[in-house]
């Protein structure tokens, strides 16, 4: 695990994007087509702004979506499908494919089957993600399932996770925040050849310390990244403020 600490979130976003771009370009140099995973949320704003400016042949890239609320239509301001379409997909010329998670599908079991079939046919070269204030990775809240090998699954969101979404102004009150979501599993995330984590802001500082310098436990789901063979973690001074520095 390689940890890079920047002075602020803008520099963090540049450095995380540069690392991701290099990983994508290296993968494209070896294969005709690659697949990557993109996350959403406030932690990804700066990284994504820089990623979409890269000189990448997007016609050779499939993008998978990390997670989505169940019961939320794509027209809702908090929809992660909407987030990625507006901030990424619509700005990339000739993207090969975007596999979004449809949390508003009439039959969630069928949607899970569709997603699992599609991602199981791909090797994932790069996964971009963050971690939550409660230490979650994707929407795998504590205690997370470290053992399931199912790529996507239905999960229940804990109150800390839901309050984070409220605090980031995606919803006007806690009651509006959905209680369930479709999330990529811990196992599937860890299968990615490269893992790029962007984690800014002081509100993530305790989760960062617990995940990166504590034991690997499912009560801190993101701690599992300590076991990834090619993980780069990008922090700013605020998110790194509680870490023990050598």
Secondary structure, 3 states (H helix, E strand, C coil): CEEEEECCHHHHHHHHHHHHHHHHHHHHHHCCCEEEEECCCHHHHHHHHHHCCCCCCHHHEEEEECEEECCCCCCCCCCHHHHHHHHCHHHCCCCCEEECCCCCCCCHHHHHHHHHHHHHCCCEEEEEECCCCCCCECCECCCCCCCCCCCEEEEECCHHHHHHHHHCCCCCCHHHCCCEEEEECHHHHHCCCEEEEEECCHHHHHHHHHHHHCCCCCCCHHHHHHHCCCEEEEEECCCCCCCCCC
